[in-house]
Amino acid sequence: MKSTMELQVGIADYKLGSSPVKIVTYGLGSCVGVSFFDPRLKLGALLHVMLPDSSQFSGQIKPEKFADTGIPLVVREMEKHGTKKSSLEVKMVGGAQMFSGPGAQTIMNIGERNIAMCKKVINRLGLKLVAEEVGGNKGRTMILDTSTGNVTVKIIGNIIKVI
């Protein structure tokens, strides 16, 4: 049996791969993982978004770190490999509220802001958001299977979902 290669995506990074590759990112707390899958080409990408909005920062920025710059970057990269935007299936995982205590909800709502910005950019680009596993207060691991487009979500506490 042929083993499947696994690509690991770090924080504020992305990877692109085609079947039978699995692309995985660990440690999605308030960060959001966004997967992109072209069923015709069996081509996928996984982006690990750390912050919602690059306009809050000056100087050199890493586009993959932000929802507003990272999502368009990944779509452009996929288009270079023959993908049409209209055929992409997008899924989102993460955006948890990882901090608790007085004022944490209003001050540290990075997860909520990441989710909102990812949805806004996905919508603006005319992409199809087909599934999501977001919010809550538990960390997650996200695995994109480029042979099927399925995303396996492992939630702290041994809960596993396929979206």
Backbone as a chain_set.jsonl record, in Angstrom:
{"seq": "MKSTMELQVGIADYKLGSSPVKIVTYGLGSCVGVSFFDPRLKLGALLHVMLPDSSQFSGQIKPEKFADTGIPLVVREMEKHGTKKSSLEVKMVGGAQMFSGPGAQTIMNIGERNIAMCKKVINRLGLKLVAEEVGGNKGRTMILDTSTGNVTVKIIGNIIKVI", "coords": {"N": [[0.838, -1.196, 0.0], [0.526, 2.212, -0.827], [2.082, 4.849, 0.857], [0.85, 7.873, 2.278], [2.004, 11.098, 1.712], [2.725, 13.683, 4.05], [2.234, 17.097, 4.523], [3.301, 19.667, 6.614], [1.902, 22.551, 8.036], [2.961, 25.531, 9.344], [2.413, 28.105, 11.87], [1.058, 31.075, 10.55], [1.531, 30.457, 7.851], [1.425, 28.578, 4.734], [0.644, 25.656, 2.773], [0.755, 23.921, -0.321], [-0.58, 21.238, -2.156], [-0.967, 18.151, -4.045], [-3.123, 15.331, -4.699], [-1.825, 12.218, -3.631], [-1.496, 13.706, -1.195], [-1.571, 14.706, 2.249], [-2.419, 17.557, 4.071], [-1.54, 19.259, 6.931], [-2.259, 21.172, 9.873], [-1.353, 22.128, 13.099], [-2.409, 23.066, 16.427], [-4.439, 25.061, 16.27], [-5.763, 27.574, 17.85], [-6.929, 30.452, 18.646], [-6.264, 31.072, 16.125], [-7.097, 30.611, 12.612], [-7.645, 27.959, 10.437], [-7.685, 27.662, 6.972], [-8.908, 25.837, 4.374], [-8.472, 24.981, 0.947], [-9.801, 23.505, -1.899], [-9.631, 21.906, -4.991], [-11.698, 19.955, -6.685], [-11.564, 18.837, -9.256], [-8.876, 18.947, -10.095], [-7.735, 17.724, -7.95], [-6.268, 19.175, -6.136], [-5.001, 20.873, -3.375], [-4.869, 23.304, -0.701], [-3.673, 24.652, 2.371], [-4.046, 27.114, 4.738], [-2.748, 28.839, 7.523], [-4.045, 31.108, 9.41], [-3.152, 33.798, 11.417], [-3.799, 36.384, 12.338], [-6.409, 38.867, 11.833], [-6.204, 41.28, 10.193], [-4.065, 42.966, 8.132], [-3.672, 45.673, 7.843], [-3.342, 46.935, 10.206], [-0.722, 46.946, 10.795], [2.602, 48.105, 10.159], [5.326, 48.408, 7.805], [7.398, 45.619, 6.78], [5.422, 42.861, 6.107], [4.308, 39.516, 6.646], [2.422, 38.011, 4.347], [0.931, 35.639, 4.686], [0.269, 35.553, 7.312], [-2.007, 36.956, 7.856], [-5.585, 37.209, 7.478], [-6.71, 38.924, 5.532], [-4.738, 39.226, 3.59], [-3.538, 36.743, 3.225], [-5.473, 34.824, 2.296], [-6.206, 35.748, -0.373], [-3.619, 35.474, -1.496], [-3.126, 32.659, -1.424], [-5.187, 31.76, -3.104], [-4.369, 32.933, -5.538], [-1.958, 31.507, -5.912], [-2.964, 28.921, -6.269], [-4.399, 29.304, -8.609], [-2.291, 29.657, -10.379], [-1.597, 27.061, -10.727], [-3.573, 26.061, -12.287], [-6.154, 26.042, -11.242], [-9.548, 27.094, -11.113], [-11.184, 29.806, -9.658], [-13.935, 29.537, -9.232], [-14.331, 26.831, -8.907], [-13.312, 26.113, -6.486], [-13.504, 24.643, -3.257], [-14.013, 25.744, -0.062], [-13.037, 25.504, 3.321], [-13.287, 26.152, 6.832], [-11.584, 26.176, 9.967], [-11.215, 26.488, 13.474], [-10.483, 29.474, 15.359], [-11.041, 29.774, 18.066], [-12.026, 30.901, 21.381], [-9.611, 31.434, 23.425], [-8.893, 32.526, 25.844], [-9.871, 33.295, 29.173], [-11.775, 34.943, 31.745], [-12.266, 38.104, 33.479], [-13.153, 40.579, 31.181], [-11.876, 39.303, 29.087], [-13.327, 38.398, 26.883], [-14.026, 40.715, 25.449], [-11.572, 42.009, 25.043], [-9.709, 40.106, 24.06], [-10.76, 38.897, 21.724], [-9.73, 37.609, 19.433], [-10.025, 35.24, 17.989], [-12.737, 35.281, 17.172], [-12.649, 37.611, 15.611], [-10.841, 36.79, 13.648], [-12.34, 34.741, 12.398], [-14.515, 36.255, 11.381], [-13.191, 38.023, 9.567], [-11.998, 36.195, 7.792], [-14.31, 35.051, 6.64], [-15.369, 37.342, 5.434], [-13.403, 37.968, 3.482], [-13.387, 35.617, 1.969], [-15.978, 35.7, 0.967], [-15.85, 38.17, -0.45], [-14.084, 37.453, -2.482], [-15.641, 35.754, -3.883], [-15.735, 33.037, -3.313], [-16.658, 29.608, -2.462], [-17.751, 28.806, 0.649], [-17.892, 25.854, 2.113], [-17.973, 24.348, 4.428], [-17.571, 24.529, 8.008], [-15.889, 24.554, 11.156], [-15.842, 26.153, 13.757], [-15.071, 28.591, 16.373], [-16.037, 28.266, 19.843], [-14.069, 26.968, 22.614], [-11.828, 25.362, 22.482], [-8.718, 23.983, 21.403], [-7.622, 22.966, 18.095], [-6.71, 20.533, 15.578], [-6.135, 20.403, 12.105], [-6.684, 18.597, 9.17], [-6.244, 18.276, 5.799], [-7.271, 16.226, 3.24], [-6.06, 15.648, 0.171], [-6.91, 13.853, -1.729], [-9.61, 13.509, -1.47], [-10.754, 15.86, -0.552], [-11.824, 16.009, 1.912], [-11.853, 17.257, 5.242], [-10.339, 16.564, 8.214], [-10.974, 17.114, 11.57], [-9.437, 17.423, 14.564], [-10.271, 17.741, 17.809], [-9.26, 19.077, 20.921], [-9.458, 16.771, 23.506], [-10.081, 14.48, 22.31], [-12.103, 14.443, 20.325], [-13.258, 13.808, 17.143], [-13.976, 15.059, 13.962], [-15.249, 14.952, 10.643], [-15.324, 17.159, 8.023]], "CA": [[0.0, 0.0, 0.0], [1.295, 3.443, -0.961], [1.868, 5.734, 1.997], [0.499, 9.24, 1.924], [2.917, 12.11, 2.22], [2.067, 14.704, 4.862], [2.871, 18.411, 4.577], [2.916, 20.386, 7.822], [1.783, 23.996, 7.902], [3.215, 26.244, 10.592], [1.628, 29.308, 12.126], [1.301, 32.142, 9.574], [2.145, 29.802, 6.699], [0.515, 27.743, 3.975], [1.251, 24.657, 1.901], [-0.042, 23.514, -1.473], [-0.24, 19.874, -2.519], [-1.981, 17.43, -4.818], [-3.392, 13.963, -4.287], [-2.481, 11.813, -2.376], [-0.906, 14.404, -0.059], [-2.396, 15.256, 3.33], [-1.83, 18.802, 4.565], [-1.99, 19.347, 8.323], [-1.785, 22.232, 10.751], [-1.613, 21.858, 14.512], [-2.437, 24.204, 17.339], [-5.377, 26.139, 15.949], [-6.52, 28.1, 18.982], [-7.644, 31.595, 18.065], [-5.935, 31.077, 14.695], [-8.071, 29.922, 11.753], [-7.136, 27.213, 9.291], [-8.572, 27.775, 5.815], [-8.497, 24.895, 3.333], [-8.937, 25.244, -0.41], [-9.708, 22.234, -2.613], [-10.15, 21.837, -6.352], [-12.024, 18.534, -6.881], [-11.182, 18.393, -10.603], [-7.425, 18.766, -10.133], [-7.301, 17.078, -6.7], [-5.246, 20.087, -5.637], [-5.47, 21.53, -2.167], [-3.968, 24.178, 0.045], [-4.094, 24.921, 3.742], [-3.488, 28.365, 5.239], [-2.894, 29.013, 8.97], [-4.203, 32.549, 9.641], [-2.901, 34.165, 12.802], [-4.46, 37.644, 12.667], [-7.388, 39.212, 10.805], [-6.099, 42.468, 9.357], [-2.681, 43.441, 7.975], [-3.603, 47.138, 7.798], [-2.998, 47.415, 11.549], [0.723, 46.811, 10.961], [3.368, 48.808, 9.131], [6.587, 47.764, 7.479], [7.334, 44.324, 6.104], [4.517, 41.897, 6.726], [4.238, 38.202, 6.02], [1.009, 37.958, 3.949], [0.278, 34.421, 5.183], [-0.081, 35.747, 8.721], [-3.261, 37.703, 7.976], [-6.712, 36.757, 6.651], [-6.97, 39.815, 4.394], [-3.697, 39.083, 2.568], [-3.209, 35.331, 3.043], [-6.465, 34.11, 1.48], [-5.981, 36.058, -1.798], [-2.326, 34.918, -1.891], [-3.279, 31.226, -1.677], [-6.022, 31.613, -4.304], [-3.495, 33.236, -6.69], [-1.035, 30.378, -6.079], [-3.721, 27.792, -6.828], [-4.713, 29.661, -9.999], [-1.07, 29.407, -11.154], [-1.561, 25.62, -10.973], [-4.692, 25.681, -13.138], [-7.444, 26.101, -10.553], [-10.469, 28.206, -11.344], [-11.776, 30.221, -8.383], [-15.316, 29.062, -9.122], [-14.405, 25.409, -8.557], [-12.72, 25.87, -5.167], [-14.308, 24.393, -2.058], [-13.276, 26.314, 1.055], [-13.49, 25.107, 4.658], [-12.614, 26.902, 7.911], [-11.514, 25.51, 11.269], [-10.485, 27.226, 14.511], [-11.077, 30.71, 15.839], [-11.565, 29.57, 19.42], [-11.782, 31.892, 22.434], [-8.674, 30.679, 24.249], [-8.631, 33.204, 27.104], [-11.078, 33.525, 29.964], [-11.572, 35.884, 32.846], [-12.917, 39.402, 33.281], [-12.706, 41.379, 30.054], [-11.211, 38.509, 28.046], [-14.186, 38.309, 25.694], [-13.977, 41.943, 24.66], [-10.201, 42.377, 24.709], [-8.956, 39.077, 23.358], [-11.639, 38.148, 20.821], [-8.985, 37.441, 18.191], [-10.637, 34.127, 17.25], [-13.963, 35.807, 16.571], [-12.255, 38.558, 14.561], [-10.264, 35.985, 12.566], [-13.456, 34.086, 11.692], [-15.269, 37.286, 10.645], [-12.402, 38.519, 8.438], [-11.878, 35.103, 6.815], [-15.586, 34.975, 5.919], [-15.497, 38.555, 4.621], [-12.499, 37.852, 2.337], [-13.9, 34.497, 1.16], [-17.153, 36.252, 0.301], [-15.411, 39.197, -1.395], [-13.439, 36.787, -3.616], [-16.639, 34.927, -4.566], [-15.45, 31.626, -3.076], [-17.713, 28.838, -1.79], [-17.446, 28.248, 1.967], [-18.777, 24.683, 2.127], [-18.074, 23.775, 5.777], [-16.762, 25.184, 9.025], [-15.873, 24.062, 12.534], [-15.196, 27.342, 14.321], [-15.548, 29.109, 17.649], [-15.812, 27.425, 21.016], [-12.913, 27.329, 23.44], [-10.861, 24.269, 22.46], [-7.775, 23.96, 20.289], [-7.921, 21.981, 17.065], [-5.791, 20.172, 14.501], [-6.891, 20.348, 10.847], [-5.988, 17.794, 8.163], [-6.894, 18.261, 4.484], [-6.926, 15.083, 2.389], [-6.171, 16.146, -1.198], [-7.539, 12.902, -2.644], [-11.071, 13.574, -1.331], [-11.211, 17.194, -0.132], [-12.306, 15.94, 3.289], [-11.035, 17.841, 6.293], [-10.505, 15.929, 9.513], [-10.725, 18.068, 12.644], [-9.23, 16.786, 15.869], [-10.5, 18.745, 18.849], [-8.703, 18.66, 22.197], [-10.44, 15.956, 24.212], [-10.28, 13.302, 21.457], [-13.273, 14.499, 19.468], [-12.827, 13.885, 15.749], [-15.059, 15.322, 13.011], [-14.851, 15.107, 9.253], [-16.206, 18.143, 7.391]], "C": [[0.875, 1.249, 0.0], [1.015, 4.349, 0.23], [1.614, 7.154, 1.501], [1.509, 10.195, 2.538], [2.119, 13.167, 2.993], [2.898, 15.986, 4.835], [2.379, 19.112, 5.833], [2.96, 21.884, 7.586], [2.005, 24.623, 9.271], [2.283, 27.428, 10.753], [2.035, 30.372, 11.104], [2.015, 31.6, 8.346], [1.055, 29.093, 5.899], [1.321, 26.733, 3.176], [0.227, 24.294, 0.837], [0.37, 22.089, -1.806], [-1.336, 19.23, -3.335], [-2.015, 15.974, -4.389], [-2.189, 13.074, -4.585], [-1.931, 12.481, -1.115], [-1.965, 14.769, 0.985], [-1.659, 16.475, 3.86], [-2.408, 19.053, 5.955], [-1.434, 20.596, 9.0], [-2.252, 21.934, 12.168], [-1.795, 23.165, 15.265], [-3.305, 25.364, 16.913], [-6.152, 26.485, 17.218], [-7.383, 29.219, 18.442], [-7.326, 31.743, 16.578], [-7.018, 30.319, 13.915], [-7.319, 29.225, 10.625], [-8.154, 27.333, 8.167], [-8.045, 26.799, 4.761], [-9.176, 25.257, 2.023], [-8.767, 23.937, -1.169], [-10.361, 22.353, -3.98], [-10.406, 20.364, -6.655], [-11.583, 17.991, -8.247], [-9.691, 18.072, -10.665], [-6.886, 17.959, -8.949], [-6.116, 17.849, -6.108], [-5.801, 20.8, -4.416], [-4.416, 22.434, -1.567], [-4.557, 24.399, 1.426], [-3.308, 26.124, 4.25], [-3.763, 28.46, 6.737], [-2.864, 30.515, 9.273], [-4.041, 32.851, 11.127], [-3.693, 35.401, 13.24], [-5.386, 38.074, 11.529], [-6.935, 40.237, 9.772], [-4.679, 43.014, 9.303], [-2.57, 44.962, 8.036], [-3.268, 47.745, 9.159], [-1.487, 47.447, 11.774], [1.438, 47.566, 9.848], [4.67, 48.057, 8.88], [6.372, 46.448, 6.753], [6.353, 43.413, 6.836], [4.6, 40.589, 5.953], [2.764, 37.997, 5.645], [0.249, 36.761, 4.515], [-0.219, 34.569, 6.618], [-1.498, 36.289, 8.888], [-4.337, 37.16, 7.036], [-6.846, 37.604, 5.387], [-5.935, 39.694, 3.28], [-3.395, 37.613, 2.247], [-4.171, 34.588, 2.134], [-6.297, 34.455, -0.004], [-4.66, 35.485, -2.329], [-2.457, 33.435, -2.265], [-4.123, 30.987, -2.933], [-5.188, 31.885, -5.553], [-2.533, 32.076, -6.969], [-1.744, 29.179, -6.705], [-4.08, 28.051, -8.291], [-3.501, 29.44, -10.906], [-0.941, 27.924, -11.519], [-2.792, 25.131, -11.745], [-6.072, 25.689, -12.512], [-8.252, 27.291, -11.036], [-11.129, 28.519, -9.997], [-13.158, 29.608, -8.163], [-15.41, 27.589, -8.722], [-13.842, 25.11, -7.169], [-13.775, 25.64, -4.088], [-13.46, 24.846, -0.875], [-13.905, 25.844, 2.369], [-12.661, 25.857, 5.689], [-12.692, 26.139, 9.221], [-10.759, 26.421, 12.232], [-11.227, 28.445, 14.992], [-11.674, 30.594, 17.227], [-11.256, 30.769, 20.318], [-10.911, 31.184, 23.469], [-8.4, 31.313, 25.609], [-9.934, 33.383, 27.852], [-10.744, 34.473, 31.104], [-12.236, 37.206, 32.519], [-12.314, 40.169, 32.102], [-12.092, 40.598, 28.908], [-12.024, 38.482, 26.757], [-14.074, 39.563, 24.828], [-12.566, 42.295, 24.21], [-9.545, 41.361, 23.777], [-9.814, 38.275, 22.364], [-11.002, 37.96, 19.441], [-9.613, 36.333, 17.352], [-11.87, 34.572, 16.483], [-13.644, 36.756, 15.404], [-11.621, 37.835, 13.371], [-11.357, 35.32, 11.724], [-14.175, 35.106, 10.805], [-14.497, 37.766, 9.42], [-12.231, 37.435, 7.372], [-13.16, 35.008, 5.984], [-15.756, 36.165, 4.972], [-14.649, 38.432, 3.347], [-12.964, 36.737, 1.399], [-15.09, 34.973, 0.329], [-16.767, 37.247, -0.789], [-14.792, 38.576, -2.653], [-14.408, 35.885, -4.395], [-16.379, 33.433, -4.423], [-16.61, 30.956, -2.348], [-17.199, 28.296, -0.466], [-18.411, 27.086, 2.166], [-18.912, 24.05, 3.507], [-17.195, 24.577, 6.732], [-16.928, 24.485, 10.361], [-15.107, 25.133, 13.306], [-15.803, 27.732, 15.663], [-15.233, 28.161, 18.795], [-14.593, 27.881, 21.792], [-11.873, 26.217, 23.514], [-9.972, 24.356, 21.218], [-8.087, 22.827, 19.32], [-6.703, 21.713, 16.183], [-6.647, 19.981, 13.265], [-6.065, 19.596, 9.814], [-6.817, 17.767, 6.883], [-6.371, 17.072, 3.691], [-7.143, 15.503, 0.937], [-6.717, 15.107, -2.171], [-9.064, 12.985, -2.585], [-11.601, 14.986, -1.076], [-11.752, 17.195, 1.282], [-11.312, 16.587, 4.235], [-11.368, 17.119, 7.588], [-10.102, 16.948, 10.565], [-10.589, 17.27, 13.937], [-9.306, 17.885, 16.912], [-9.921, 18.211, 20.154], [-9.797, 17.942, 22.979], [-10.857, 14.765, 23.356], [-11.566, 13.28, 20.653], [-12.761, 14.66, 18.033], [-14.058, 14.084, 14.875], [-14.474, 15.364, 11.622], [-15.847, 16.07, 8.625], [-15.874, 18.26, 5.927]], "O": [[1.853, 1.328, 0.744], [-0.141, 4.592, 0.577], [2.102, 7.567, 0.449], [1.827, 10.113, 3.724], [0.989, 13.497, 2.633], [4.102, 15.968, 5.09], [1.176, 19.149, 6.093], [3.913, 22.417, 7.018], [1.32, 24.287, 10.238], [1.466, 27.715, 9.878], [3.221, 30.548, 10.826], [2.975, 32.195, 7.857], [-0.095, 29.016, 6.332], [2.513, 26.917, 2.93], [-0.983, 24.351, 1.056], [1.556, 21.763, -1.745], [-2.481, 19.682, -3.333], [-1.067, 15.457, -3.798], [-1.601, 13.161, -5.663], [-1.909, 11.852, -0.058], [-3.103, 15.097, 0.646], [-0.447, 16.445, 4.073], [-3.626, 19.059, 6.133], [-0.307, 21.019, 8.743], [-3.395, 21.541, 12.396], [-1.388, 24.23, 14.801], [-2.964, 26.521, 17.156], [-7.08, 25.775, 17.606], [-8.436, 28.977, 17.852], [-8.028, 32.451, 15.855], [-7.751, 29.503, 14.473], [-6.475, 29.818, 9.954], [-9.349, 27.13, 8.382], [-6.904, 26.906, 4.312], [-10.296, 25.767, 1.997], [-7.706, 23.317, -1.098], [-11.487, 22.834, -4.112], [-9.463, 19.599, -6.859], [-11.263, 16.808, -8.368], [-9.292, 17.048, -11.22], [-5.722, 17.558, -8.944], [-5.126, 17.275, -5.653], [-6.937, 21.273, -4.426], [-3.231, 22.338, -1.884], [-5.77, 24.34, 1.623], [-2.078, 26.152, 4.2], [-4.88, 28.194, 7.179], [-1.794, 31.115, 9.379], [-4.695, 32.248, 11.977], [-4.193, 35.464, 14.364], [-5.172, 37.686, 10.38], [-7.246, 40.09, 8.59], [-4.15, 43.473, 10.315], [-1.48, 45.488, 8.258], [-2.948, 48.93, 9.254], [-1.021, 47.916, 12.812], [0.936, 47.654, 8.727], [5.057, 47.181, 9.654], [5.308, 46.197, 6.188], [6.456, 43.224, 8.049], [4.92, 40.567, 4.765], [1.931, 37.825, 6.535], [-0.947, 36.86, 4.792], [-1.044, 33.779, 7.075], [-2.118, 36.105, 9.936], [-4.035, 36.708, 5.931], [-7.068, 37.071, 4.3], [-6.231, 40.03, 2.133], [-3.035, 37.287, 1.116], [-3.741, 33.802, 1.289], [-6.25, 33.543, -0.83], [-4.591, 35.058, -3.481], [-1.955, 33.01, -3.305], [-3.806, 30.108, -3.734], [-5.288, 31.144, -6.53], [-2.319, 31.707, -8.124], [-1.186, 28.504, -7.569], [-4.066, 27.134, -9.113], [-3.66, 29.076, -12.071], [-0.269, 27.57, -12.487], [-3.025, 23.927, -11.846], [-7.058, 25.375, -13.179], [-7.708, 28.356, -11.329], [-11.576, 27.617, -9.288], [-13.504, 29.212, -7.05], [-16.456, 27.144, -8.25], [-13.89, 23.964, -6.721], [-14.787, 26.338, -4.015], [-12.329, 24.392, -0.703], [-15.127, 25.794, 2.512], [-11.49, 26.163, 5.462], [-13.714, 25.538, 9.551], [-9.776, 27.054, 11.849], [-12.457, 28.457, 15.032], [-12.682, 31.228, 17.536], [-10.341, 31.546, 20.044], [-11.416, 30.422, 24.294], [-7.74, 30.7, 26.448], [-10.983, 33.597, 27.244], [-9.579, 34.759, 31.381], [-12.718, 37.404, 31.404], [-11.102, 40.377, 32.044], [-11.813, 41.171, 27.855], [-11.461, 38.537, 25.663], [-14.033, 39.468, 23.601], [-12.381, 42.823, 23.114], [-8.893, 41.743, 22.805], [-9.592, 37.076, 22.197], [-11.659, 38.132, 18.415], [-9.724, 36.468, 16.134], [-12.024, 34.276, 15.298], [-14.285, 36.706, 14.355], [-11.836, 38.22, 12.222], [-11.303, 35.336, 10.494], [-14.413, 34.852, 9.625], [-15.078, 37.904, 8.344], [-12.31, 37.725, 6.179], [-13.099, 34.897, 4.76], [-16.23, 36.009, 3.846], [-15.121, 38.755, 2.256], [-12.938, 36.896, 0.178], [-15.188, 34.681, -0.863], [-17.279, 37.187, -1.906], [-14.952, 39.103, -3.753], [-14.048, 35.324, -5.429], [-16.75, 32.648, -5.296], [-17.43, 31.615, -1.709], [-16.321, 27.434, -0.442], [-19.608, 27.296, 2.364], [-19.854, 23.295, 3.747], [-16.22, 25.21, 6.329], [-17.972, 23.901, 10.653], [-13.893, 25.04, 13.489], [-16.883, 27.277, 16.04], [-14.296, 27.365, 18.73], [-14.137, 29.016, 21.656], [-11.122, 26.129, 24.486], [-10.416, 24.746, 20.138], [-8.739, 21.849, 19.685], [-5.801, 22.541, 16.06], [-7.758, 19.458, 13.352], [-4.893, 19.908, 9.599], [-7.954, 17.294, 6.881], [-5.164, 16.932, 3.495], [-8.283, 15.693, 0.513], [-6.967, 15.435, -3.33], [-9.742, 12.583, -3.53], [-12.766, 15.273, -1.354], [-12.105, 18.25, 1.81], [-10.098, 16.484, 4.057], [-12.524, 17.067, 8.007], [-9.041, 17.567, 10.479], [-11.498, 16.545, 14.343], [-8.518, 18.831, 16.905], [-10.072, 17.029, 20.463], [-10.917, 18.439, 23.099], [-11.864, 14.115, 23.637], [-12.072, 12.206, 20.329], [-11.94, 15.532, 17.748], [-15.056, 13.378, 15.019], [-13.326, 15.768, 11.439], [-17.057, 15.847, 8.675], [-16.504, 19.038, 5.211]]}, "num_chains": 1, "name": "protein.A"}
